[in-house]
Structure formats: structure tokens, C-alpha cells
């Protein structure tokens, strides 16, 4: 299991990736490809149901890939916030117990 420092480092790396010009270019190209695939699907007069499902799946996968860094960043930020809160509760708990024993 990763510790807080490792997760914080991974979060930093993901933010760098999301802001990297190479990733931004790739994401833009993929978004354009998704739109082109949707137009292609709409323009075909007769299309097999399996091809429709395949195209939909491909567009869904491409969209999820484009969204992946942002989703991972959000998940890591939530995990870090929760773990930091739990750590502060654990650190505060012994003090509270010691105080309770004196009374």
C-alpha cells in the first residue's frame, strides 16, 4: 500500500502529464476522432447493429482515455484528503484517551 508521500508524488506526476503539451495534443486529436466517428456513424444509410455497437464502444473507450488523467487526479486528491484526515484523527486520538484516563 502506498504511503502519503508516494501518493502525493503520483498526484504531482499525473498533474504534470495532464498539463504536458504532448498529452494535450493527443487528447485534442482523440476528441476530433471521436467526433469524426460519430459523424461517420450518422452518415451511413444502412449499418449493421454489430458495427453500431463496435463504433459506440470505440468512442466510449476513446472518451474514457481522454478523461483518464482528470479522473485519476480527482480520485487521488480524494484519497489524500481522506487519508490526511484519518491520520490527524489517529494522531489526536491518543491525546484524547490520555486525557480521559486522567479524569
Secondary structure, 3 states (H helix, E strand, C coil): CCCHHHHHHHHHHHHHHHHCHHHHHHHHHHHHHHHHHHHHHHHCCCCCHHHHHHHHHHHHHHHHHHHHHHHHHHHHHHHHHHHHHHHHHHHHHHHHHHHHHHC
